[in-house]
Amino acid sequence: MTPIISSERETKCEEVYVHAHTLYTVLTGYQRNLETYFVKKLNKGVEEKENHE
């Protein structure tokens, strides 16, 4: 009986870890996308200013 309970607990921990890891990956990916978006936007703004001069 005891091993079954502990294995269930381990499975739950693994599931939680996987969910947390997935969430972390999604959030860091989202942050990276935002950073590249703003960097591109800034670069575009700088290029436009140089073209106007």
Residue, then its C-alpha position, 0 to 999 in steps of 0.5 A: m500500500t505505501p509504495i502506491i501512495s508515494s508513487e502517486r505523490e511523485t507523479k503529482c510532483e512531476e506533473v506540477y514540475v512539468h506545468a511550472h516548467t511549461l509556464y516558465t518556458v512560455l513566459t520567457g519566450y513571451q518576454r523574448n518576443l517582446e524584447t525583439y519586437f521593441v528592439k526592431k521597433l527602436n531600430k526602425g525608428v532610428e533608421e527613419k530618423e536617419n533617412h529624414e535628415 
